[in-house]
């Protein structure tokens, strides 16, 4: 009997030992996850970890006594078991919550992206499958780091043995390939599978979905780190120091960003933030800004939105090179992401400048918002952020509205006080958000949030962050695009405005000493208006000298213009008016090489050449602003022929062509 009782007690000790081991494992899990929250309430974290370790040691010695039969009271064992179960559950909850939160935050920095490339031909091409492409000239991108333009195409070429019976031709840009396909110079090209969305806003490709067809489509899931350094890792700068972040709004209606690596960079916002002063500068970069594109061959100038066609690396490098400001981080969000974020925080309260309407995030039904102070849900905030056709200054005003939305989101975030609300926000937007911020860097924003919250509680002002608006002044100009072989409307940034903007950003980043304003004038009778840095006005404009359309001009008028602008012009044909020119209208004069040949109508005559006036002061310097052309006014530059002009009248630059603006 005594032996049986002894064996029974020993059996009762085995569950206690198992429970202790399980509790120790769960405690270690909780402690490990608490350690992951680096820089968040360090003192509290260390105290909690210390308490857990102390309890673990007490449990260890208590369990050891029970196992070695140094305690005999069974009632004490029951209390001890209940305490261990309670302690295990606490650790499980704490560790589980942190594990879930940490995993959600980690998911924002997408490690894997699915890239997709399509082999495209013209709609009327006889080929409908790869086997029918024998003898074709196939275009690919000459960029070995491009998944959709080079890596996937090379895999397809190898798998389908396309090198055997076809010529593979490499191009510097997608637009050069597309122009070649439309001109019949090549037969098939590899493009991003989102090519319809990317190029349909360009007038000549407005019907690209009906004018082309896909022969083959291939997807490839790849590590971002294998094709991009900038997209995966930040500069490593601590967010305790002043930093820059590029916010990119992606023109995509799809849910999630794991398949949207390439898209139009329609919304570009360069933000500098100083965590010491809680001061931020915010610059909305117009999508049509005409700047050197860093990843294009020769870094030739183009619309800045086109840099996104070749990935985030290209966009970031282009902006860095142009402004001379190092970008530490980036974050990109698609339409769905903005809608989900605003809805997750319960909407935003902002001043809407005008009655605006546009389609929803799925490009389905129309959504409208009213002028004045409004409470906007996610779809309403998207209307304010996207709409530009109903605004007086188009994309420029849209950029200002996007800043209003950002400020509204920041103001609403100060009302978020519970962890569950933060987790819900992260969980809601993580699928539609991508960044190069590491998980630890994202968590470090907790401390900035504390400072912001403390500031908001200590003052009545609704703006929790001091925000300086920056504005890139510029002029509109129609310029012939060499690769697209068409005239597009571009926004030419003012160099003086850019200089003021860069100075303001560098001052906020503590790269330059802040200039103190010694005099300040105001009138009590006039309301104070906050200065917008870069707005001007500026005395000088920086547009380009362009080649006019000489069609219908007399020989004398063309010769006169050529002499004044330092251009060599050669005349052929008759003695009438110009009917043809060797260089396209609106081409930049600084890009001309050799003589411009003008063909005259009428009776024949010998070739003659007009030489330019060597006095450099005679070159025309445009000073008048060329206003943006609306989509309703845009025409194909070949649709009209100007009437014959007076021989002494200078040829005028045509206001034709242009890229169809989207919303």
C-alpha positions as CSV (number, residue, x, y, z in Angstrom):
1,X,0.0,0.0,0.0
2,X,2.8,2.3,0.9
3,X,4.6,1.6,-2.4
4,X,1.4,2.3,-4.3
5,X,1.0,5.7,-2.6
6,X,4.6,6.5,-3.3
7,X,4.3,5.7,-7.0
8,X,1.1,7.8,-7.2
9,X,2.9,10.8,-5.8
10,X,5.7,10.3,-8.2
11,X,3.3,10.2,-11.1
12,X,1.7,13.4,-9.9
13,X,5.1,15.1,-10.0
14,X,5.6,14.3,-13.7
15,X,2.7,16.6,-14.9
16,X,4.2,19.4,-12.7
17,X,7.6,18.9,-14.4
18,X,6.0,19.0,-17.9
19,X,3.9,22.1,-17.0
20,X,7.1,23.8,-15.7
21,X,9.0,23.0,-18.9
22,X,6.1,24.3,-21.0
23,X,5.8,27.4,-18.9
24,X,9.6,28.1,-19.3
25,X,9.3,27.7,-23.1
26,X,6.4,30.1,-23.3
27,X,8.2,32.6,-21.0
28,X,11.2,32.4,-23.2
29,X,9.0,33.1,-26.3
30,X,7.5,36.1,-24.5
31,X,10.9,37.5,-23.4
32,X,12.3,37.0,-26.9
33,X,9.4,39.0,-28.5
34,X,9.7,41.7,-25.9
35,X,13.4,42.0,-26.8
36,X,12.4,42.5,-30.5
37,X,10.6,45.8,-29.5
38,X,14.0,47.6,-29.6
39,X,13.9,51.3,-28.5
40,X,10.2,51.1,-27.4
41,X,9.9,52.0,-23.7
42,X,13.3,50.4,-22.8
43,X,13.0,50.9,-19.1
44,X,9.5,49.2,-18.9
45,X,10.7,46.4,-21.2
46,X,13.7,45.7,-19.0
47,X,11.6,45.7,-15.9
48,X,9.1,43.3,-17.4
49,X,11.9,41.0,-18.6
50,X,13.5,41.2,-15.2
51,X,10.2,40.2,-13.5
52,X,9.7,37.3,-15.9
53,X,13.2,36.0,-15.3
54,X,12.8,36.3,-11.5
55,X,9.5,34.4,-11.7
56,X,11.2,31.8,-13.9
57,X,14.0,31.3,-11.3
58,X,11.4,31.0,-8.5
59,X,9.4,28.4,-10.5
60,X,12.6,26.5,-11.2
61,X,13.6,26.1,-7.6
62,X,10.0,25.4,-6.5
63,X,9.6,22.7,-9.2
64,X,13.0,21.3,-8.2
65,X,11.8,20.9,-4.6
66,X,8.6,19.2,-5.7
67,X,10.5,16.8,-8.0
68,X,13.0,15.9,-5.2
69,X,10.1,15.5,-2.8
70,X,11.2,18.2,-0.4
71,X,7.6,19.5,-0.2
72,X,4.9,17.2,1.0
73,X,1.7,19.2,1.2
74,X,-0.5,18.5,-1.9
75,X,-2.5,21.7,-1.3
76,X,0.7,23.7,-2.0
77,X,1.1,21.8,-5.2
78,X,-2.3,22.7,-6.4
79,X,-1.7,26.4,-5.7
80,X,1.6,26.2,-7.5
81,X,0.1,24.5,-10.5
82,X,-2.7,27.1,-10.8
83,X,-0.1,29.9,-10.6
84,X,2.0,28.3,-13.3
85,X,-1.0,28.0,-15.6
86,X,-1.9,31.6,-15.0
87,X,1.7,32.7,-15.6
88,X,1.8,30.6,-18.8
89,X,-1.3,32.2,-20.2
90,X,0.0,35.7,-19.5
91,X,3.2,35.0,-21.3
92,X,1.3,33.4,-24.1
93,X,-0.9,36.4,-24.6
94,X,2.0,38.9,-24.4
95,X,4.2,36.9,-26.7
96,X,1.4,36.2,-29.1
97,X,0.3,39.8,-29.4
98,X,3.9,41.1,-29.9
99,X,4.6,38.3,-32.4
100,X,1.5,39.2,-34.4
101,X,2.2,42.9,-34.3
102,X,5.9,42.4,-35.2
103,X,4.9,40.1,-38.1
104,X,2.4,42.6,-39.4
105,X,4.9,45.4,-39.3
106,X,7.6,43.2,-41.0
107,X,5.1,42.4,-43.8
108,X,5.1,46.1,-44.9
109,X,8.6,45.7,-46.3
110,X,7.8,43.2,-49.0
111,X,10.7,40.7,-49.4
112,X,9.1,38.9,-52.3
113,X,7.6,40.5,-55.4
114,X,5.9,38.7,-58.3
115,X,7.0,40.3,-61.6
116,X,5.2,39.7,-64.8
117,X,6.3,40.2,-68.4
118,X,4.3,39.9,-71.6
119,X,5.4,39.3,-75.2
120,X,3.4,41.8,-77.2
121,X,2.7,42.2,-81.0
122,X,0.4,44.4,-83.0
123,X,-3.3,43.4,-83.1
124,X,-3.3,42.7,-86.8
125,X,-0.2,40.5,-86.6
126,X,-0.8,37.0,-88.0
127,X,1.0,35.4,-85.1
128,X,-1.2,34.2,-82.2
129,X,1.3,32.0,-80.4
130,X,5.1,31.7,-79.8
131,X,5.5,28.9,-82.4
132,X,4.4,31.4,-85.1
133,X,7.1,34.0,-84.4
134,X,9.8,32.5,-86.7
135,X,11.9,35.3,-88.4
136,X,10.6,38.0,-86.1
137,X,12.7,40.8,-84.6
138,X,12.0,40.8,-80.9
139,X,12.8,43.7,-78.6
140,X,14.0,43.5,-75.0
141,X,15.3,46.0,-72.5
142,X,19.0,46.6,-72.3
143,X,19.0,46.6,-68.5
144,X,20.2,43.3,-67.0
145,X,18.7,44.2,-63.6
146,X,15.1,44.6,-65.0
147,X,13.0,41.6,-64.1
148,X,10.2,42.4,-66.6
149,X,12.3,44.0,-69.3
150,X,15.3,41.6,-69.3
151,X,15.4,38.7,-66.8
152,X,12.0,37.2,-67.5
153,X,12.4,37.8,-71.3
154,X,15.7,36.0,-71.4
155,X,14.2,33.0,-69.6
156,X,11.4,32.9,-72.2
157,X,13.9,33.2,-75.1
158,X,15.8,30.3,-73.7
159,X,12.8,28.1,-72.9
160,X,11.2,28.7,-76.4
161,X,14.4,28.7,-78.3
162,X,13.6,32.1,-79.8
163,X,17.2,32.9,-80.6
164,X,17.3,30.1,-83.2
165,X,15.0,31.7,-85.8
166,X,14.7,35.3,-84.5
167,X,16.7,38.4,-84.1
168,X,16.8,39.7,-80.5
169,X,17.3,43.5,-80.4
170,X,18.1,45.4,-77.2
171,X,16.7,48.9,-76.5
172,X,17.5,51.6,-73.9
173,X,13.9,52.2,-72.9
174,X,10.4,50.7,-73.1
175,X,9.2,53.8,-75.0
176,X,11.8,53.3,-77.7
177,X,10.7,49.7,-78.1
178,X,7.0,50.7,-78.2
179,X,7.7,53.4,-80.9
180,X,9.6,50.8,-82.9
181,X,6.7,48.3,-82.7
182,X,4.1,50.9,-83.9
183,X,6.5,52.1,-86.7
184,X,6.9,48.5,-87.9
185,X,10.6,48.5,-87.2
186,X,10.4,45.5,-84.9
187,X,7.8,42.7,-84.7
188,X,7.4,41.9,-81.1
189,X,8.5,43.3,-77.7
190,X,8.6,42.3,-74.1
191,X,6.8,44.7,-71.8
192,X,5.5,44.8,-68.2
193,X,2.2,43.0,-68.1
194,X,0.7,46.2,-66.8
195,X,1.6,48.0,-70.0
196,X,-1.9,49.1,-70.8
197,X,-2.2,51.0,-67.5
198,X,1.3,52.4,-68.0
199,X,1.0,53.8,-71.5
200,X,-2.7,54.4,-72.2
201,X,-2.4,58.0,-70.9
202,X,-0.1,58.9,-73.8
203,X,-2.3,60.1,-76.8
204,X,-0.7,57.9,-79.4
205,X,-1.2,54.9,-77.2
206,X,-4.6,55.7,-75.9
207,X,-6.1,52.7,-77.6
208,X,-3.1,50.4,-76.9
209,X,-5.3,47.7,-75.5
210,X,-7.2,47.4,-78.8
211,X,-4.1,47.9,-81.0
212,X,-1.9,45.2,-79.4
213,X,-2.3,41.6,-78.2
214,X,-0.3,39.4,-75.8
215,X,1.3,36.3,-77.3
216,X,2.7,35.0,-74.0
217,X,2.8,36.1,-70.4
218,X,5.1,34.8,-67.7
219,X,5.3,35.6,-63.9
220,X,8.3,35.2,-61.7
221,X,8.4,35.5,-57.9
222,X,11.7,37.1,-56.9
223,X,13.4,38.5,-53.9
224,X,13.5,42.3,-54.1
225,X,17.1,42.1,-52.9
226,X,18.1,40.2,-56.0
227,X,17.1,43.0,-58.4
228,X,17.2,46.1,-56.2
229,X,19.3,47.5,-53.4
230,X,17.3,50.7,-52.8
231,X,13.9,48.9,-52.6
232,X,15.1,46.5,-49.9
233,X,17.3,48.4,-47.6
234,X,17.4,52.0,-46.3
235,X,20.5,54.1,-45.8
236,X,20.7,52.8,-42.3
237,X,20.2,56.3,-40.8
238,X,18.6,56.4,-37.4
239,X,15.2,58.0,-37.3
240,X,16.4,60.0,-34.3
241,X,18.3,62.1,-36.9
242,X,16.7,64.3,-39.5
243,X,15.7,62.1,-42.5
244,X,14.0,62.2,-45.9
245,X,11.3,59.9,-47.1
246,X,9.8,59.7,-50.6
247,X,6.1,59.0,-50.7
248,X,4.8,57.4,-53.9
249,X,1.2,57.0,-54.9
250,X,0.9,54.1,-57.3
251,X,-1.6,54.2,-60.2
252,X,-3.1,50.8,-59.6
253,X,-6.6,49.5,-58.8
254,X,-5.4,46.1,-57.7
255,X,-5.5,44.9,-54.1
256,X,-2.0,44.5,-52.8
257,X,1.5,45.6,-54.0
258,X,3.1,42.2,-54.3
259,X,2.4,42.2,-58.1
260,X,2.7,45.9,-58.7
261,X,6.5,46.6,-58.8
262,X,6.2,48.8,-61.8
263,X,3.5,51.5,-62.2
264,X,3.1,55.2,-63.0
265,X,4.5,57.3,-60.3
266,X,1.6,59.7,-60.4
267,X,1.9,61.1,-56.9
268,X,5.4,61.9,-55.7
269,X,6.0,63.7,-52.4
270,X,9.4,64.3,-51.0
271,X,9.3,64.9,-47.2
272,X,12.1,65.9,-44.8
273,X,11.4,65.5,-41.1
274,X,13.4,66.7,-38.1
275,X,12.4,64.6,-35.1
276,X,14.1,67.1,-32.8
277,X,11.9,70.0,-33.8
278,X,9.0,68.0,-35.2
279,X,9.3,70.2,-38.3
280,X,8.6,68.7,-41.7
281,X,8.9,70.1,-45.3
282,X,6.7,68.6,-47.9
283,X,7.2,68.9,-51.7
284,X,4.7,67.6,-54.2
285,X,6.7,66.9,-57.4
286,X,4.5,67.4,-60.5
287,X,4.4,64.2,-62.5
288,X,5.2,66.0,-65.7
289,X,8.3,67.7,-64.4
290,X,10.9,67.6,-67.2
291,X,14.1,66.4,-65.5
292,X,17.1,64.1,-66.4
293,X,16.1,60.5,-65.8
294,X,19.0,58.7,-64.2
295,X,18.4,55.3,-65.6
296,X,17.8,56.4,-69.2
297,X,20.7,56.2,-71.6
298,X,22.6,59.5,-71.5
299,X,20.2,60.6,-68.6
300,X,18.1,62.5,-71.1
301,X,15.3,64.7,-69.9
302,X,11.7,63.3,-69.7
303,X,8.6,63.4,-67.5
304,X,9.6,62.3,-64.0
305,X,6.6,60.0,-63.8
306,X,8.2,57.9,-66.6
307,X,11.2,57.0,-64.3
308,X,8.8,54.7,-62.4
309,X,8.4,52.5,-65.5
310,X,11.9,51.1,-64.7
311,X,11.3,50.7,-61.0
312,X,11.6,52.4,-57.7
313,X,15.5,52.5,-57.9
314,X,15.3,54.6,-61.0
315,X,12.7,57.0,-59.5
316,X,14.7,57.5,-56.3
317,X,18.0,58.0,-58.1
318,X,16.4,60.5,-60.5
319,X,15.0,62.6,-57.6
320,X,18.3,62.4,-55.7
321,X,20.3,63.5,-58.7
322,X,18.0,66.4,-59.5
323,X,17.6,67.9,-56.1
324,X,20.9,66.9,-54.6
325,X,19.2,65.4,-51.5
326,X,19.8,61.9,-50.3
327,X,16.6,59.9,-49.9
328,X,16.8,57.7,-46.7
329,X,13.5,55.9,-47.0
330,X,10.6,55.4,-49.4
331,X,7.0,54.3,-48.9
332,X,4.6,53.5,-51.8
333,X,0.9,53.0,-51.5
334,X,-1.7,52.2,-54.1
335,X,-5.3,53.5,-54.4
336,X,-6.7,50.8,-52.2
337,X,-4.1,51.4,-49.6
338,X,-5.0,55.0,-49.1
339,X,-8.7,54.1,-48.9
340,X,-8.1,51.4,-46.3
341,X,-5.9,53.7,-44.2
342,X,-8.3,56.6,-44.0
343,X,-11.2,54.2,-43.2
344,X,-9.1,52.5,-40.6
345,X,-8.5,55.7,-38.7
346,X,-12.2,56.7,-39.0
347,X,-12.0,59.3,-41.8
348,X,-10.3,62.7,-41.9
349,X,-11.5,66.3,-41.4
350,X,-10.1,68.6,-44.1
351,X,-10.9,71.8,-46.0
352,X,-11.9,70.7,-49.6
353,X,-11.1,73.6,-52.0
354,X,-13.8,72.8,-54.6
355,X,-16.6,70.4,-55.6
356,X,-14.7,67.4,-57.1
357,X,-15.8,64.2,-58.7
358,X,-13.8,61.1,-59.9
359,X,-14.3,57.4,-60.1
360,X,-13.7,55.2,-57.1
361,X,-10.6,53.1,-56.2
362,X,-11.8,50.3,-58.5
363,X,-12.6,52.8,-61.3
364,X,-16.3,51.8,-61.1
365,X,-18.9,54.3,-59.8
366,X,-18.3,58.0,-59.6
367,X,-17.6,59.6,-56.2
368,X,-18.1,63.3,-55.5
369,X,-17.1,65.5,-52.5
370,X,-18.3,69.0,-51.7
371,X,-16.4,72.2,-51.2
372,X,-15.7,73.4,-47.6
373,X,-14.8,71.7,-44.4
374,X,-15.7,68.0,-44.8
375,X,-15.4,64.7,-43.1
376,X,-14.0,62.3,-45.7
377,X,-14.0,58.6,-45.8
378,X,-11.3,56.6,-47.7
379,X,-13.0,57.0,-51.1
380,X,-13.6,60.7,-50.5
381,X,-9.9,61.2,-49.5
382,X,-8.9,59.4,-52.8
383,X,-11.0,61.8,-54.8
384,X,-9.2,64.8,-53.2
385,X,-5.8,63.1,-53.8
386,X,-6.4,62.0,-57.4
387,X,-8.6,64.7,-59.1
388,X,-6.7,67.2,-61.2
389,X,-8.9,67.8,-64.3
390,X,-11.3,70.0,-62.3
391,X,-8.5,72.0,-60.8
392,X,-7.3,75.4,-62.2
393,X,-3.7,74.4,-62.1
394,X,-4.1,70.7,-62.7
395,X,-1.4,68.5,-61.2
396,X,0.1,71.5,-59.3
397,X,-3.1,71.9,-57.3
398,X,-3.5,68.2,-56.9
399,X,-0.1,68.1,-55.2
400,X,-1.3,70.7,-52.7
401,X,-4.5,68.7,-52.1
402,X,-2.4,65.6,-51.4
403,X,-0.6,67.5,-48.7
404,X,-3.9,68.5,-47.2
405,X,-4.8,64.8,-47.0
406,X,-1.5,63.9,-45.4
407,X,-2.0,66.6,-42.8
408,X,-5.5,65.3,-42.1
409,X,-4.2,61.8,-41.6
410,X,-1.5,63.0,-39.2
411,X,-4.0,65.0,-37.2
412,X,-6.4,62.0,-36.9
413,X,-3.6,59.7,-35.9
414,X,-3.2,61.6,-32.6
415,X,-6.6,60.2,-31.5
416,X,-5.4,56.6,-31.8
417,X,-4.6,55.6,-28.2
418,X,-5.0,51.8,-28.1
419,X,-2.7,49.0,-29.3
420,X,-5.7,47.3,-30.9
421,X,-6.4,50.3,-33.1
422,X,-2.7,50.5,-34.2
423,X,-2.7,46.8,-35.0
424,X,-5.9,47.1,-37.0
425,X,-4.4,50.0,-39.0
426,X,-1.2,48.0,-39.7
427,X,-3.2,44.9,-40.6
428,X,-5.5,46.9,-42.9
429,X,-2.9,48.8,-44.9
430,X,0.1,46.4,-44.9
431,X,-1.0,44.5,-48.0
432,X,-1.2,47.8,-50.0
433,X,2.0,49.4,-48.6
434,X,5.6,48.8,-49.4
435,X,8.7,50.4,-47.9
436,X,12.5,50.0,-47.5
437,X,12.2,50.8,-43.8
438,X,13.3,47.9,-41.6
439,X,11.0,46.5,-39.0
440,X,13.1,48.1,-36.2
441,X,13.0,51.4,-37.9
442,X,9.3,51.3,-38.3
443,X,8.9,50.5,-34.6
444,X,11.2,53.4,-33.7
445,X,8.5,55.7,-34.9
446,X,6.8,54.9,-31.6
447,X,9.0,57.4,-29.8
448,X,8.3,60.1,-32.4
449,X,4.6,59.4,-31.9
450,X,5.0,59.9,-28.2
451,X,6.6,63.3,-28.8
452,X,3.9,64.3,-31.2
453,X,1.2,63.2,-28.8
454,X,2.8,65.2,-26.0
455,X,2.9,68.2,-28.2
456,X,-0.7,67.9,-29.3
457,X,-1.8,67.6,-25.6
458,X,0.1,70.7,-24.6
459,X,-1.4,73.1,-27.2
460,X,-4.7,73.8,-28.9
461,X,-3.3,73.9,-32.4
462,X,-4.7,71.1,-34.5
463,X,-1.5,70.6,-36.6
464,X,0.6,68.2,-34.5
465,X,3.6,68.6,-36.8
466,X,4.9,72.0,-38.0
467,X,4.5,71.6,-41.8
468,X,6.3,73.8,-44.4
469,X,4.8,73.7,-47.8
470,X,7.2,73.7,-50.7
471,X,6.2,74.5,-54.3
472,X,8.1,73.8,-57.4
473,X,7.4,76.7,-59.7
474,X,7.7,76.1,-63.5
475,X,6.4,76.7,-67.0
476,X,4.6,74.5,-69.4
477,X,6.1,73.7,-72.8
478,X,5.4,71.4,-75.7
479,X,8.6,69.4,-76.5
480,X,9.3,66.7,-79.0
481,X,10.1,63.4,-77.3
482,X,12.9,61.7,-79.3
483,X,12.0,58.1,-78.1
484,X,8.3,58.4,-78.3
485,X,8.5,60.4,-81.6
486,X,5.7,62.7,-80.5
487,X,5.2,66.1,-79.0
488,X,4.4,66.0,-75.3
489,X,3.5,68.7,-72.7
490,X,6.1,69.0,-70.0
491,X,6.5,71.1,-66.9
492,X,9.8,72.9,-66.9
493,X,10.9,73.6,-63.3
494,X,12.2,77.1,-62.4
495,X,15.8,76.9,-61.3
496,X,15.4,79.7,-58.8
497,X,12.4,78.0,-57.2
498,X,14.3,74.7,-57.1
499,X,17.2,76.5,-55.4
500,X,14.9,77.9,-52.6
501,X,13.3,74.5,-52.1
502,X,16.6,72.7,-51.8
503,X,17.8,75.3,-49.3
504,X,14.7,74.8,-47.1
505,X,15.1,71.0,-47.2
506,X,18.7,71.1,-46.3
507,X,18.0,73.5,-43.4
508,X,15.4,71.1,-42.0
509,X,17.9,68.3,-42.4
510,X,20.5,70.4,-40.6
511,X,22.8,70.2,-43.6
512,X,22.8,74.0,-43.8
513,X,22.5,76.7,-41.2
514,X,19.0,78.1,-41.0
515,X,18.8,81.7,-42.2
516,X,17.0,83.9,-39.6
517,X,14.6,86.5,-41.0
518,X,15.6,89.8,-39.3
519,X,12.7,91.8,-40.6
520,X,9.0,90.9,-40.7
521,X,6.3,93.2,-42.0
522,X,2.5,92.6,-41.5
523,X,-0.7,94.6,-41.4
524,X,-3.4,94.1,-38.8
525,X,-5.9,94.8,-41.5
526,X,-4.8,91.9,-43.7
527,X,-5.1,88.2,-42.8
528,X,-1.7,86.4,-42.4
529,X,-0.9,84.0,-45.2
530,X,1.7,81.3,-44.6
531,X,4.6,81.5,-47.0
532,X,4.9,78.7,-49.5
533,X,8.6,78.3,-50.3
534,X,9.4,78.1,-54.0
535,X,6.2,79.8,-55.1
536,X,7.9,82.9,-56.3
537,X,7.2,85.1,-58.2
538,X,10.5,84.8,-60.0
539,X,11.7,87.2,-62.7
540,X,13.4,84.6,-64.9
541,X,11.9,81.6,-66.7
542,X,13.9,78.6,-67.9
543,X,12.0,77.2,-70.9
544,X,13.9,75.8,-73.9
545,X,14.4,77.3,-77.3
546,X,12.5,75.0,-79.7
547,X,12.3,74.4,-83.4
548,X,9.1,75.8,-84.9
549,X,6.8,74.1,-87.4
550,X,7.9,75.9,-90.7
551,X,5.0,74.5,-92.7
552,X,3.3,77.2,-94.7
553,X,6.1,79.8,-94.0
554,X,8.0,81.6,-96.7
555,X,11.7,81.2,-97.4
556,X,12.3,84.7,-96.1
557,X,10.5,84.1,-92.8
558,X,12.3,80.8,-92.2
559,X,15.7,82.3,-93.0
560,X,15.1,85.3,-90.7
561,X,14.2,83.0,-87.8
562,X,17.2,80.8,-88.5
563,X,19.7,83.7,-88.4
564,X,18.2,85.1,-85.2
565,X,18.4,81.8,-83.5
566,X,21.8,80.6,-84.7
567,X,20.5,77.6,-86.8
568,X,21.8,76.3,-90.1
569,X,19.0,75.9,-92.6
570,X,19.3,74.4,-96.1
571,X,16.5,74.9,-98.6
572,X,15.6,72.5,-101.4
573,X,12.8,72.2,-103.9
574,X,11.0,75.3,-105.4
575,X,10.6,78.9,-104.4
576,X,7.2,78.7,-102.6
577,X,6.3,77.9,-99.1
578,X,7.8,75.3,-96.8
579,X,6.0,71.9,-97.2
580,X,8.5,69.7,-95.3
581,X,11.3,69.9,-92.8
582,X,13.9,67.3,-91.9
583,X,13.7,67.9,-88.1
584,X,10.4,67.7,-86.2
585,X,8.7,70.8,-84.8
586,X,9.2,71.5,-81.1
587,X,12.5,69.7,-81.0
588,X,14.9,71.4,-78.6
589,X,17.4,73.5,-80.5
590,X,20.3,72.4,-78.3
591,X,19.6,68.8,-79.4
592,X,20.0,69.7,-83.2
593,X,23.0,68.5,-85.1
594,X,23.8,69.6,-88.6
595,X,21.6,71.7,-90.8
596,X,17.8,71.7,-90.8
597,X,16.6,70.9,-94.4
598,X,13.5,72.7,-95.5
599,X,11.7,71.6,-98.6
600,X,9.9,74.4,-100.5
601,X,6.9,74.0,-102.9
602,X,6.4,75.7,-106.2
603,X,8.9,75.9,-109.1
604,X,12.3,74.2,-108.7
605,X,15.4,76.1,-107.7
606,X,19.0,75.2,-106.6
607,X,19.8,74.3,-103.0
608,X,20.9,77.2,-100.8
609,X,21.9,77.4,-97.1
610,X,21.1,80.1,-94.6
611,X,23.9,80.4,-92.1
612,X,23.3,81.6,-88.5
613,X,24.3,84.9,-87.1
614,X,27.4,84.0,-85.0
615,X,26.4,86.6,-82.3
616,X,25.3,84.4,-79.5
617,X,23.1,87.2,-78.2
618,X,20.8,86.8,-81.2
619,X,19.6,83.4,-79.9
620,X,16.0,83.6,-78.8
621,X,15.4,83.3,-75.1
622,X,11.8,82.5,-74.4
623,X,10.4,84.6,-71.6
624,X,6.7,84.2,-71.8
625,X,5.0,81.4,-69.9
626,X,3.5,78.6,-72.0
627,X,0.3,77.6,-70.1
628,X,-0.6,73.9,-69.8
629,X,-2.8,72.5,-72.5
630,X,-5.9,70.7,-71.4
631,X,-6.8,67.3,-72.7
632,X,-9.6,68.8,-74.8
633,X,-7.3,71.1,-76.6
634,X,-4.6,68.6,-77.4
635,X,-4.3,67.5,-81.0
636,X,-2.0,65.5,-83.2
637,X,0.7,67.8,-84.5
638,X,0.3,66.4,-88.0
639,X,-3.5,67.2,-88.2
640,X,-3.2,70.8,-89.2
641,X,-1.0,72.8,-91.6
642,X,-0.5,76.5,-90.5
643,X,-1.7,79.1,-93.1
644,X,0.9,80.9,-95.1
645,X,2.3,83.8,-93.1
646,X,3.7,87.2,-94.0
647,X,7.4,86.8,-95.0
648,X,8.5,89.1,-92.2
649,X,6.5,87.4,-89.5
650,X,8.4,85.0,-87.2
651,X,7.0,81.4,-87.3
652,X,5.0,80.5,-84.2
653,X,5.5,77.5,-82.1
654,X,2.6,75.1,-82.4
655,X,0.5,74.2,-79.3
656,X,-0.2,70.7,-80.5
657,X,0.3,67.1,-79.3
658,X,0.6,66.3,-75.7
659,X,0.1,63.6,-73.2
660,X,-3.4,62.9,-72.1
661,X,-3.4,63.7,-68.4
662,X,-5.1,61.1,-66.1
663,X,-6.8,61.8,-62.8
